Amino acid sequence: MLEPYKYLLNFDTKFHTVLYNEGEENLWTSIQPILVDALSSNSFKVERLTNDEFLTYNSKRSIVFYFPEKFSTYILARSLEVNKPNNITEKNTRYR
């Protein structure tokens, strides 16, 4: 099973939290339905971000997942049992 080893939680420009080995928080389990929806819905839009654009998300409420190895979003979709992944998986996107 694919599972992040680290999470970066961004609350705003000043407050960030890094979680390792989530333990009892179950963050990964609770976010999976959202990822399944994102990887199977046709209403999601994908765009590549520059490094600068990516860094702006550190000042917005967001979660960054860090996985032990890079892999394609298709692998992530299939590990989450998405039977018909949308075109997000065709963008050659890789998670870290």
Phi and psi in degrees as a GROMACS rama.xvg file:
@    title "Ramachandran Plot"
@    xaxis  label "Phi"
@    yaxis  label "Psi"
@TYPE xy
-78.701  133.621  LEU-2
-152.986  134.964  GLU-3
-64.2856  148.833  PRO-4
-96.3186  -14.7023  TYR-5
-149.938  148.556  LYS-6
-129.802  136.053  TYR-7
-110.944  114.751  LEU-8
-100.621  118.776  LEU-9
-105.117  123.323  ASN-10
-101.184  -35.0909  PHE-11
-172.394  -162.938  ASP-12
-67.8181  -22.9361  THR-13
-105.074  -24.316  LYS-14
-117.508  119.832  PHE-15
-138.427  150.55  HIS-16
-136.163  136.913  THR-17
-109.923  128.266  VAL-18
-114.536  134.354  LEU-19
-116.873  146.23  TYR-20
41.4259  72.4958  ASN-21
-48.2227  -23.3625  GLU-22
62.9467  -121.009  GLY-23
-84.7084  -6.30312  GLU-24
-67.9719  -29.2023  GLU-25
55.6202  35.3111  ASN-26
-61.3843  -46.1414  LEU-27
-61.5385  -44.3462  TRP-28
-63.3528  -39.8726  THR-29
-74.9289  -24.0913  SER-30
-88.2021  -16.6781  ILE-31
-56.2791  -43.2649  GLN-32
-60.4465  -32.9056  PRO-33
-69.0131  -42.2118  ILE-34
-65.5688  -39.5841  LEU-35
-60.0346  -44.4581  VAL-36
-62.3869  -44.2297  ASP-37
-65.2132  -33.6368  ALA-38
-89.6247  -4.99102  LEU-39
-121.295  -19.6462  SER-40
-79.5259  146.426  SER-41
-90.6424  1.4691  ASN-42
-95.115  0.707693  SER-43
-91.0705  144.412  PHE-44
-116.243  139.08  LYS-45
-117.303  133.301  VAL-46
-137.957  144.518  GLU-47
-75.3566  140.324  ARG-48
-105.928  143.274  LEU-49
-74.925  167.517  THR-50
-59.6296  -40.4899  ASN-51
-64.3746  -41.8506  ASP-52
-63.5216  -42.1392  GLU-53
-59.7618  -42.4355  PHE-54
-64.7428  -26.5859  LEU-55
-64.829  -23.4588  THR-56
-72.8238  -12.3331  TYR-57
-69.2131  -18.102  ASN-58
-98.3548  0.830522  SER-59
-115.337  157.879  LYS-60
-63.1378  117.659  ARG-61
-161.426  165.762  SER-62
-127.882  132.425  ILE-63
-112.612  126.836  VAL-64
-100.404  133.76  PHE-65
-114.416  120.398  TYR-66
-102.623  157.139  PHE-67
-61.9991  -30.1557  PRO-68
-138.702  157.4  GLU-69
-76.2294  143.248  LYS-70
-155.903  163.1  PHE-71
-77.7947  158.128  SER-72
-67.0252  -24.1532  THR-73
-62.6653  -43.0458  TYR-74
-62.0519  -42.5114  ILE-75
-61.5161  -46.2259  LEU-76
-59.3962  -46.1245  ALA-77
-67.255  -34.3715  ARG-78
-68.376  -24.6005  SER-79
-92.4349  10.8047  LEU-80
62.7669  35.7854  GLU-81
-81.5151  113.125  VAL-82
-72.3126  -37.9442  ASN-83
-126.501  82.5951  LYS-84
-61.945  147.005  PRO-85
-81.4904  -171.214  ASN-86
-73.1102  -3.11337  ASN-87
-58.2319  -38.035  ILE-88
-71.4641  -14.1304  THR-89
-88.8611  -4.03275  GLU-90
-83.2865  5.97035  LYS-91
56.5478  35.3407  ASN-92
-78.4187  140.418  THR-93
-125.434  139.924  ARG-94
-96.478  148.672  TYR-95
